[in-house]
Amino acid sequence: MEEKKTVRFKLERHKWPDEIEAEKKKKRKKLYSILLCVICFGGGMLFANSNILSFSAKQGELDKLTQIYDVLLNKWYFGKNIDELDMKLIDQAIYGMVEGTGDIHTSYMDVETAKDFTSSLEGNFVGIGVQFYAVNPSVFMVDRVFPNSPAQEVGIIKGDQIYKVNGTVCENMTLEDVANLVKGDEGSSVSIEIIREGNKIALEVERREVSNSVFGEIKEDVGVMEIYSFSETSGNEVGNYLKTFKEQKIEKLVIDLRDNGGGYLNAVRDIASYFLPENTVIFKEENKQGDIKEYRTLPSHPFYTFDQIVVLINQNTASASEVLTAALKEYKDIRIVGVKSYGKGTVQVPLLLNDGSIFKYTTAQWLTPNGNKINGVGISPDDEIKLDEALTIGGISLSEEERYEADTVSRAARFVQTYLKFLGYNVDRNDEYFSLQSSQALRSYQQDMDLEADGVISDKTVASLLSSCAKKWREEKSVLDVQMKKAMEVVHGR
């Protein structure tokens, strides 16, 4: 699964540039980004107690490990330069052992990563409940306002420009800079000045918990619901949107599961129960011994019907998202639009260790209601539609020293040429060879962006290209999101 680069405030898909540099510095966390998104689906995220572990290795093998650890800790010359060497040695030993299994879904998370992992599934964050993007380093536009959020209560709407936060004018900033100004402790207030239709409006907004694993809206006569993850709050969030859709007499539904890597078992059962009759098998779980357990819809659960349902998937739709998609397909024969899903069909149980770290290991695999495997197979769409490659290739970060001129070969060349083509510049290829024509196209872009027009690939130029791609995606999404366009056509029967 390729890493998605996203521009986000708290939660947003399609990660783009302004956060990339900060993320690149966290290489260990980045290495395990896939493992964090294909989250321990199964067992309702049950935490085992570390006391149940027992070692079966021979004492001599453990003595060897202990001896090497002792030498590195007490006699290794370079150890003097490493803070908390004891913990780092243990962590690295565990990383090596776990990686040696060859199972990418069995993983170890150190304390810091484990905290982020757990937080990502809670489904809530403390904030004001807006999602925004950068038009340029001095213009930040609200893209979404989450229901029942502080931002909605004070009247912030899509299209508002965030101009000033706590007296600081938002200019020459990154998205992260602005987000940090807005963030704060629960219950505290933040002063925000927005610009709407040329008028400045000063607002005082209280920070508090906001649910943000789902976002829904009505487009034309269709309910569109994006489920970002299956978190603790997702079931209630989906239920609230479905209730609102029905109150508005909506009979067509698009469920967007693109880039949804999974989550809690209970959330999947809750959401599936809105669409499938009581006591319906949602999926089956096969353990190491070959025993199969069935998971069914919940009793006495709100139930909604729609004349037409379309599900959007992509290469990062995984785990719980595939379970829901398969169940809806096999029972309701819904239409699936997008590209083939990831194919993550194994069950993980996380073991919470005494220091707060987590060991997540595979215990079983799941099957669709009809007994079909998803792991390593994925779900194929009924209508295969691909986005422009620039929207799926992800991002690349360069060091300040890296520079690539024309007639050179580098991984960066493919990314840069793909971005330039997406932005309408005349490149002649999109591989790892940086041609003279592509260099000239880059020079034209640099001139348009008031950058040094040398036609050379550099860290600043790449960051600017990513920002330009993000801006184009935001402003032209109704045209560029051909997968959503197809879903809307299908749901209307066109």
Secondary structure as GFF3:
##gff-version 3
##sequence-region A 1 494
A	DSSP	three_ten_helix	17	19	.	.	.	ID=ss1
A	DSSP	alpha_helix	20	24	.	.	.	ID=ss2
A	DSSP	alpha_helix	27	31	.	.	.	ID=ss3
A	DSSP	alpha_helix	33	37	.	.	.	ID=ss4
A	DSSP	beta_strand	48	49	.	.	.	ID=ss5
A	DSSP	three_ten_helix	50	52	.	.	.	ID=ss6
A	DSSP	alpha_helix	59	74	.	.	.	ID=ss7
A	DSSP	three_ten_helix	77	81	.	.	.	ID=ss8
A	DSSP	alpha_helix	85	99	.	.	.	ID=ss9
A	DSSP	beta_strand	107	109	.	.	.	ID=ss10
A	DSSP	alpha_helix	111	120	.	.	.	ID=ss11
A	DSSP	beta_strand	124	127	.	.	.	ID=ss12
A	DSSP	beta_strand	130	136	.	.	.	ID=ss13
A	DSSP	beta_strand	139	145	.	.	.	ID=ss14
A	DSSP	alpha_helix	150	154	.	.	.	ID=ss15
A	DSSP	beta_strand	161	165	.	.	.	ID=ss16
A	DSSP	beta_strand	168	169	.	.	.	ID=ss17
A	DSSP	alpha_helix	175	182	.	.	.	ID=ss18
A	DSSP	beta_strand	189	196	.	.	.	ID=ss19
A	DSSP	beta_strand	199	206	.	.	.	ID=ss20
A	DSSP	beta_strand	208	211	.	.	.	ID=ss21
A	DSSP	beta_strand	214	219	.	.	.	ID=ss22
A	DSSP	beta_strand	222	227	.	.	.	ID=ss23
A	DSSP	alpha_helix	234	247	.	.	.	ID=ss24
A	DSSP	beta_strand	252	256	.	.	.	ID=ss25
A	DSSP	alpha_helix	265	273	.	.	.	ID=ss26
A	DSSP	beta_strand	281	287	.	.	.	ID=ss27
A	DSSP	beta_strand	292	296	.	.	.	ID=ss28
A	DSSP	beta_strand	308	313	.	.	.	ID=ss29
A	DSSP	alpha_helix	320	332	.	.	.	ID=ss30
A	DSSP	beta_strand	335	338	.	.	.	ID=ss31
A	DSSP	beta_strand	346	352	.	.	.	ID=ss32
A	DSSP	beta_strand	358	367	.	.	.	ID=ss33
A	DSSP	beta_strand	383	384	.	.	.	ID=ss34
A	DSSP	three_ten_helix	389	391	.	.	.	ID=ss35
A	DSSP	beta_strand	408	409	.	.	.	ID=ss36
A	DSSP	alpha_helix	411	422	.	.	.	ID=ss37
A	DSSP	beta_strand	433	434	.	.	.	ID=ss38
A	DSSP	alpha_helix	436	448	.	.	.	ID=ss39
A	DSSP	alpha_helix	459	475	.	.	.	ID=ss40
A	DSSP	alpha_helix	477	480	.	.	.	ID=ss41
A	DSSP	alpha_helix	482	491	.	.	.	ID=ss42
###
